[in-house]
Amino acid sequence: MPAHSASAIVERLHSAGLNLSLAPTGGLAVAPSSHLTEDLRALIRSSKAQLIDWLTAANDAASHAPDPPDDPVDWKELAAAYHAHHFNCPTCIAAGRGSRYGQRCGAGMALWRVYCD
């Protein structure tokens, strides 16, 4: 099997309706498992370390999300702060597709809650 970039693999998995996240034990979690085919399972197995590194780097970048504005009245600033994070975080992008794709990351959830309030 030819080597693929982690982002290409993630895109292929997302287009198959799968959400990737880091498992609490440090492994890789893929959901929903009902969407997995043997080809996708083989791709995930052969790229597991690469995918874990990619997700770790994405989560590290997400943890540097901008702080929400001091004045919560300005919803445009709140929206901009959330969107600046969301569109650079694969976990939040997947969560934005629906609850079956997983939860937002910690930074994304904090920004989302402030924005929604």
N, C-alpha and C positions, 0 to 999 in steps of 0.2 A: 504494500500500500504506500503511495507516495506521501511524503511529508507535507502537511498543510500548516498554514499559520493558525495560531490559536483563534484569532478573530474570525477567520474563514470557517473554522470548525464551529465556533459559537453561533455564527450567522446561520450555518446549515442546521444546527440543532434548534435554534429559535424558529426558523422557517418550518420545521417539523412540529412546532407547537410545544417544544420542551423548554423548561427553565432550569438553568444551572445555578447552583449556589454552593458555598462552602459548608460542609457538614460540621456540626459542633465538634466532632472528633478530629477535624482537620482534613477529612476526605472530601469527596465530591458528591453532591446530591443532585439528582436529575429527576424532574417531575413534569408531568405525570408519567409514571412508568408504562401506562397503557399505550403511549405513543411510541415507545421504543420498538424498533425493528432489530433484527439480528445484525444488519449492516451498521445501524447507529450504535448498537452495543459494542461492536468491534471497533468502531471509530473512537468511541469514548474510552474504551480500555487501552487502545494503543496511544492515546493522547492524554491520558489522565494527569500525569505530572505537569504537562504543558498547560492544560486547562486550569489546574489548581494554581499554578504560578500566575496565569492571566487573571483569574478571579481575585487572587490576593492583591495583585498590583492595582486592579480596578477598585477594590475596596479601600486600599490605602489612599488612592487618589480621591475617592469619595469622602474620606474622613477629613479632607481639607476643604470641604464645601464652605462657601461664604456664610457668615453669620447673618441671621435675619435682621432686618432693619429695626431700629429702636422704636420707631413710631408705627405700631401695627395698623393704624388707620389707612396707610397708603398701601392698598392691596396690590398695586402695580409693582411696588418694590418687593413685596412678599412673593408675588408670582415670578418675578425675575430671579430672585434668590433660589427659589425651588427649581425653576427651569434650568438655571445654570448648573445645578447639581444633576438633575434628572437626566438630561441629554448626554451626560458624560459618565453615567453609572449604569452598567448593564443590568444590575439587580433591580434598580428602580424602573428602567425601561421595561423589563419583563413584567414587573408588578403592575405597571400602567396598562398592560394588556388585559389584566383581569386577575382575580384572586387565585385562580387555578395555576397561575404561573409563579406564585410565591409572594413574599412580603417585600416591602421596601427595605433598604438597608437602614441602619440606625440613624445616620445623618439625614438620609432622605425622608424617613418617617418624621423626624423632628421638624424639618422644614415644611413637610406636608401638613402636619398638624397646625403649625403656626399660620400657614396660608389658609387652611380651611376655617380656622377660628376667626 
